[in-house]
Amino acid sequence: MAATAGRSTRRFRALSAELRRQHRPCCICRQPIDYALAHPHRQSFSVQHIKSWKDFPELREDPANLDAAHLSCNSAGEAGTGSGLGTPSRRW
């Protein structure tokens, strides 16, 4: 499986689009995200995996494990610093 397969699936793109529509603040720094900025601007929207999808591949497309973040915050490698993962949305 390619390293980016989890981010290029139709389901992940749909989950990302839903997060974008919600206009949530960054789950890491708690500051507003400028949703008008395009990737790769450092303050643009990105999807943060609360629990790393490298360590928890079964949570790669679990909506309970995804949150909105600035690209710069997400790129800092601080997996697990978001709002916290509750119960997975379904049993794997």
C-alpha positions, 0 to 999 in steps of 0.5 A, a space after each residue: 500500500 502506498 504511503 498516501 493511500 489513506 489520504 487519497 481514498 474517496 472516503 477520506 476526501 469526503 471526510 476531509 470535505 465535511 471537516 472543511 465545511 464545519 469551519 472548526 478551529 485548529 485542534 492543536 493551537 485552538 486558533 481559527 483557520 483561514 479556510 480561504 487559504 489554499 494548500 500549501 500555505 502554512 496556515 491553510 486547512 489540513 486534516 489531523 489524525 488524533 491518533 497517528 495513522 502509522 501507529 493505528 492504521 485501523 483508525 485512518 478513516 475513522 471520523 472520530 480520529 480526524 480533526 481540523 488543523 493548520 497545515 503548519 501545526 499538523 506538520 509539526 509532528 504532534 500527533 495525539 495533541 488534538 481534542 482527544 479520541 473518544 470511542 471509535 465510530 465503529 468496531 474494527 
